[in-house]
Amino acid sequence: FTLMQKPLKILVVRFSSIGDIVITSPVVRCLKNQLKAEIHYITNDRYSSIVHNNPNIDKVYTISNSISEVLDSLKLERYDIVIDLHKNIRSYSLTSKLNTRKISYNKYTLKRLFYVYFGINLLPKKHTIDYYFSRLKKIGIKNDNEGLDYFIKDSDTIDYNISQKYIAWCIGASYENKKLSASQIIYVSSRVSIPIVLLGDENDKELADRILDKTQNKNIVNFCGKLTINQSSYLLKNSYMVLSNDTGLMHISSAFDKNIISFWGCTKPNLGFYPLVVREKSKMITSNDRRPCSKHGKYCRIIPDGCVKNIHPEIILEAVNSLLSK
């Protein structure tokens, strides 16, 4: 008789944030489907809901502050491969302590910095997902080109009429410099007749209140700070189109293959984190300057509160009306 070979046990590492975790989903899916491996995933506990529902992940480990919280448990797993899709000091510290085969990806850090500080773009014209798969070739993994995955449960529904045609507008972002202004959103929302839901976290409540106070569209509902990530995803999934800053909810929308209009200022799509949807369903509107102001949008070289606010709202309105007419 022949003994059945034990499936590989693989740990995927990505601690944060929402969008960065979502775009690791094709890697997880391909590892599961092509290697028939047992897949474990480690992330920050505040983002655990993003991966817990993924059927391609067999076990989720989370940390609050330090890898020491789970290091002993991870060592007992005796992984065959650890795939580092974060590649920072913390992930390096973790992978070096697990004493097994490690695979990480090329972040092109120097080229990114060269682009940001000198405006010369030497980066490959690829999505970050392509960077991931280029390093996975060594274990026989290929991109299946099936896009992103995001899974929600029936319990993630909320009380909102999803049978109507509505816009989901993601007004938040990790930094103020990446957000459209209230005046830009008010201009557009006042000239659109269909309902709009505003999505964001606690930090976006004040912005949402200003929008609701001034807009002439009476069919706007403010959900900022009121929903879980998965409840927001439920509204994204059932919307007709999504308007979004460069933020995690934009990538979740990509997983649902939505019509997406995204807004870019201090960060730019050619840094590799643009929405992964078919071209006809995605319009990326950028400020005039083609050079990123900073790697993650924390700083702006043009105006104090972010050059994304230089985008004329009429351009946004034209893009919205174009999609609404289809």
C-alpha positions as CSV (number, residue, x, y, z in Angstrom):
1,F,0.0,0.0,0.0
2,T,1.1,3.7,-0.4
3,L,0.8,6.3,2.3
4,M,-1.1,9.4,1.4
5,Q,1.1,12.5,1.5
6,K,0.2,14.9,4.2
7,P,-1.0,18.3,2.8
8,L,1.3,21.2,3.2
9,K,0.6,23.5,6.1
10,I,1.1,27.2,5.1
11,L,1.0,30.4,7.2
12,V,0.1,33.6,5.4
13,V,1.2,36.8,7.2
14,R,-0.6,40.1,6.8
15,F,-1.3,42.2,9.9
16,S,-3.1,45.2,8.4
17,S,-5.0,47.1,7.0
18,I,-8.4,46.4,5.4
19,G,-7.5,46.8,1.7
20,D,-4.1,45.2,2.1
21,I,-5.7,42.2,3.6
22,V,-8.4,41.9,1.0
23,I,-5.9,41.9,-1.8
24,T,-4.1,38.9,-0.4
25,S,-7.3,36.8,-1.0
26,P,-6.2,35.6,-4.5
27,V,-3.0,34.3,-3.0
28,V,-5.0,32.4,-0.3
29,R,-7.4,31.0,-2.9
30,C,-4.7,29.8,-5.2
31,L,-2.6,28.2,-2.5
32,K,-5.7,26.3,-1.3
33,N,-6.9,25.3,-4.8
34,Q,-3.5,24.6,-6.5
35,L,-1.6,22.9,-3.6
36,K,-4.6,21.6,-1.7
37,A,-2.8,23.0,1.3
38,E,-4.0,23.7,4.9
39,I,-4.0,27.5,5.1
40,H,-3.5,29.5,8.3
41,Y,-3.6,33.3,8.4
42,I,-2.3,35.8,11.0
43,T,-3.5,39.3,11.2
44,N,-4.3,42.1,13.7
45,D,-7.4,41.2,15.8
46,R,-9.2,44.4,14.7
47,Y,-9.2,43.1,11.1
48,S,-10.0,39.4,11.9
49,S,-13.6,39.7,10.5
50,I,-12.1,40.3,7.0
51,V,-10.6,36.7,6.9
52,H,-12.7,34.7,9.4
53,N,-15.5,34.0,6.8
54,N,-13.0,33.0,4.0
55,P,-13.6,29.3,3.3
56,N,-10.1,29.0,1.8
57,I,-8.6,29.7,5.3
58,D,-8.5,26.8,7.8
59,K,-7.4,28.7,10.9
60,V,-6.9,32.4,11.9
61,Y,-4.4,33.6,14.4
62,T,-4.7,37.2,15.7
63,I,-2.6,39.6,17.7
64,S,-3.4,42.7,19.6
65,N,0.0,44.2,20.2
66,S,2.8,41.7,19.8
67,I,3.7,38.4,18.0
68,S,4.7,37.0,21.4
69,E,1.0,36.6,22.1
70,V,0.8,33.7,19.6
71,L,4.4,32.7,18.9
72,D,4.4,29.5,21.0
73,S,1.2,28.3,19.3
74,L,2.6,29.1,15.9
75,K,5.8,27.1,16.6
76,L,3.7,24.1,17.5
77,E,2.0,24.2,14.1
78,R,5.3,23.2,12.4
79,Y,4.5,25.0,9.1
80,D,6.0,23.9,5.9
81,I,6.0,27.4,4.4
82,V,5.5,30.9,5.8
83,I,4.4,33.5,3.2
84,D,5.1,37.0,4.3
85,L,2.8,39.5,2.5
86,H,3.4,42.3,4.9
87,K,7.2,42.5,4.9
88,N,8.0,44.8,7.8
89,I,10.0,44.5,10.9
90,R,7.3,42.7,12.8
91,S,6.6,40.2,10.1
92,Y,10.3,39.6,9.6
93,S,10.7,39.0,13.3
94,L,7.9,36.4,13.2
95,T,9.1,34.5,10.1
96,S,12.7,34.4,11.4
97,K,11.5,32.7,14.7
98,L,9.4,30.0,13.0
99,N,12.5,28.2,11.5
100,T,10.9,27.1,8.3
101,R,10.9,28.0,4.6
102,K,10.0,31.6,4.0
103,I,8.7,33.5,1.0
104,S,8.2,37.2,0.9
105,Y,7.6,39.6,-2.0
106,N,9.5,42.5,-3.5
107,K,8.0,45.8,-2.3
108,Y,10.3,47.8,-4.6
109,T,10.9,50.1,-1.6
110,L,13.7,52.1,-3.1
111,K,11.8,52.6,-6.4
112,R,8.7,53.8,-4.5
113,L,10.8,56.3,-2.6
114,F,12.5,57.4,-5.8
115,Y,9.1,58.0,-7.4
116,V,7.7,59.9,-4.4
117,Y,10.7,62.1,-3.8
118,F,12.0,62.7,-7.3
119,G,9.0,62.0,-9.5
120,I,10.7,59.4,-11.6
121,N,8.6,56.2,-11.9
122,L,10.8,53.1,-12.3
123,L,8.1,50.8,-10.8
124,P,6.8,47.8,-12.8
125,K,3.4,48.6,-14.3
126,K,1.7,46.0,-12.3
127,H,-0.8,45.6,-9.5
128,T,0.6,44.6,-6.1
129,I,-1.0,41.2,-6.5
130,D,1.3,40.6,-9.4
131,Y,4.3,41.3,-7.1
132,Y,2.9,38.5,-4.8
133,F,2.5,35.9,-7.5
134,S,5.9,36.6,-9.1
135,R,7.5,35.2,-5.9
136,L,5.1,32.3,-5.6
137,K,6.2,30.8,-9.0
138,K,9.0,29.0,-7.1
139,I,6.4,26.8,-5.4
140,G,4.3,26.3,-8.6
141,I,1.6,28.8,-7.8
142,K,0.0,30.9,-10.6
143,N,-2.5,33.7,-10.5
144,D,-5.9,32.2,-11.6
145,N,-7.0,35.8,-12.5
146,E,-10.3,35.3,-10.7
147,G,-10.0,38.6,-8.9
148,L,-10.5,39.3,-5.2
149,D,-12.6,37.5,-2.7
150,Y,-14.7,38.8,0.2
151,F,-17.1,36.8,2.2
152,I,-20.0,38.0,4.4
153,K,-22.6,36.1,6.4
154,D,-26.4,36.3,6.3
155,S,-26.2,37.9,9.7
156,D,-24.3,40.9,8.3
157,T,-27.4,42.4,6.7
158,I,-28.8,45.7,7.9
159,D,-32.2,47.4,7.7
160,Y,-31.9,49.2,4.4
161,N,-33.8,48.9,1.1
162,I,-31.2,47.2,-1.1
163,S,-33.8,46.6,-3.9
164,Q,-33.5,50.2,-5.0
165,K,-30.7,51.6,-7.2
166,Y,-28.3,53.5,-4.8
167,I,-24.8,54.8,-4.6
168,A,-22.4,53.7,-1.8
169,W,-20.0,56.6,-1.1
170,C,-17.0,55.7,1.0
171,I,-16.0,59.1,2.4
172,G,-13.3,58.0,4.8
173,A,-9.6,57.2,4.5
174,S,-6.6,56.5,6.6
175,Y,-5.5,60.1,6.4
176,E,-7.3,63.4,5.9
177,N,-5.1,64.1,2.8
178,K,-6.7,61.2,1.0
179,K,-10.3,62.4,1.6
180,L,-12.5,64.4,-0.7
181,S,-13.9,67.5,1.0
182,A,-17.4,68.1,2.2
183,S,-17.9,70.7,-0.5
184,Q,-17.0,68.3,-3.3
185,I,-19.4,65.6,-2.1
186,I,-22.2,68.2,-1.5
187,Y,-21.8,69.5,-5.0
188,V,-22.2,66.0,-6.5
189,S,-24.8,64.6,-4.2
190,S,-27.0,67.6,-4.6
191,R,-27.1,66.9,-8.4
192,V,-27.8,63.2,-8.2
193,S,-31.3,62.1,-7.7
194,I,-30.8,58.5,-6.6
195,P,-30.3,57.5,-2.9
196,I,-26.8,57.6,-1.4
197,V,-25.4,55.8,1.6
198,L,-22.3,57.3,3.3
199,L,-19.8,54.8,4.6
200,G,-16.9,55.4,7.0
201,D,-15.8,55.0,10.6
202,E,-16.2,57.1,13.7
203,N,-13.7,59.6,12.5
204,D,-15.9,60.4,9.5
205,K,-19.1,61.3,11.4
206,E,-18.4,65.0,11.5
207,L,-17.8,65.1,7.7
208,A,-20.9,63.1,7.1
209,D,-23.0,65.5,9.2
210,R,-21.7,68.5,7.3
211,I,-22.7,66.8,4.0
212,L,-26.2,65.9,5.2
213,D,-26.7,69.5,6.5
214,K,-25.9,71.1,3.2
215,T,-26.8,68.7,0.4
216,Q,-30.1,69.0,-1.5
217,N,-30.4,65.3,-2.0
218,K,-32.9,64.2,0.7
219,N,-32.2,60.5,0.1
220,I,-28.8,60.3,1.8
221,V,-28.3,58.0,4.8
222,N,-25.3,58.4,7.1
223,F,-23.9,55.0,8.2
224,C,-20.5,56.4,9.3
225,G,-19.4,54.8,12.6
226,K,-22.6,52.8,12.8
227,L,-21.6,49.6,11.0
228,T,-19.1,46.7,11.2
229,I,-16.8,46.2,8.2
230,N,-19.0,43.3,7.0
231,Q,-22.2,45.3,7.4
232,S,-20.6,48.1,5.3
233,S,-19.6,45.4,2.8
234,Y,-23.2,44.3,2.6
235,L,-24.2,47.8,1.4
236,L,-21.3,47.8,-1.0
237,K,-22.2,44.5,-2.5
238,N,-25.8,45.5,-3.2
239,S,-25.1,49.0,-4.5
240,Y,-25.3,50.1,-8.1
241,M,-22.0,51.9,-7.9
242,V,-19.3,52.8,-5.4
243,L,-17.6,56.2,-5.0
244,S,-14.4,55.9,-2.9
245,N,-11.2,57.5,-1.8
246,D,-8.1,55.3,-1.8
247,T,-9.3,53.1,1.1
248,G,-10.0,49.6,2.1
249,L,-13.7,49.7,1.2
250,M,-12.6,50.4,-2.4
251,H,-10.9,47.0,-2.5
252,I,-13.8,45.2,-0.9
253,S,-16.0,46.8,-3.7
254,S,-13.5,45.3,-6.2
255,A,-14.1,41.9,-4.7
256,F,-17.8,42.4,-5.5
257,D,-17.0,43.5,-9.1
258,K,-18.8,46.8,-8.6
259,N,-18.8,49.9,-10.8
260,I,-16.2,52.0,-9.0
261,I,-15.2,55.6,-9.2
262,S,-12.1,56.2,-7.1
263,F,-10.4,59.5,-6.2
264,W,-6.6,59.9,-6.0
265,G,-4.4,62.8,-4.8
266,C,-1.5,62.2,-2.5
267,T,-1.4,58.5,-3.5
268,K,-1.6,57.4,-7.1
269,P,-2.9,54.3,-8.8
270,N,0.4,53.4,-10.4
271,L,1.8,52.7,-6.9
272,G,0.1,49.4,-7.4
273,F,-3.1,49.5,-5.3
274,Y,-5.7,50.5,-7.8
275,P,-9.1,48.8,-7.9
276,L,-8.8,45.3,-9.4
277,V,-12.0,45.3,-11.6
278,V,-12.5,45.3,-15.4
279,R,-11.7,48.6,-17.0
280,E,-15.3,49.4,-18.0
281,K,-16.4,49.2,-14.4
282,S,-13.7,51.4,-12.9
283,K,-12.9,55.1,-13.4
284,M,-9.9,56.5,-11.5
285,I,-10.0,60.3,-11.1
286,T,-6.7,61.9,-10.1
287,S,-5.6,65.4,-9.2
288,N,-3.5,67.1,-11.8
289,D,-0.1,66.3,-10.4
290,R,1.0,62.8,-11.6
291,R,3.6,62.3,-8.8
292,P,2.5,60.8,-5.4
293,C,3.0,63.2,-2.5
294,S,3.8,60.3,-0.1
295,K,3.8,56.6,0.0
296,H,0.6,56.2,2.0
297,G,-0.9,59.6,1.6
298,K,0.1,61.0,5.0
299,Y,1.7,64.1,3.5
300,C,0.8,66.4,0.7
301,R,3.3,68.6,-1.3
302,I,0.5,70.7,-2.9
303,I,-2.0,71.9,-0.3
304,P,-2.2,71.4,3.5
305,D,-5.2,69.2,3.5
306,G,-4.5,67.0,0.4
307,C,-4.4,67.6,-3.3
308,V,-7.3,65.2,-3.9
309,K,-9.4,68.2,-2.9
310,N,-8.3,69.9,-6.1
311,I,-10.4,67.5,-8.2
312,H,-13.2,69.6,-9.7
313,P,-16.6,68.2,-8.5
314,E,-18.0,68.6,-12.0
315,I,-15.6,65.9,-13.2
316,I,-16.9,63.6,-10.5
317,L,-20.5,64.4,-11.5
318,E,-19.8,63.6,-15.2
319,A,-18.3,60.2,-14.2
320,V,-21.3,59.4,-12.0
321,N,-23.8,60.4,-14.7
322,S,-21.9,58.4,-17.3
323,L,-22.3,55.2,-15.2
324,L,-25.9,55.9,-14.2
325,S,-26.8,56.2,-17.9
326,K,-25.6,52.6,-18.7
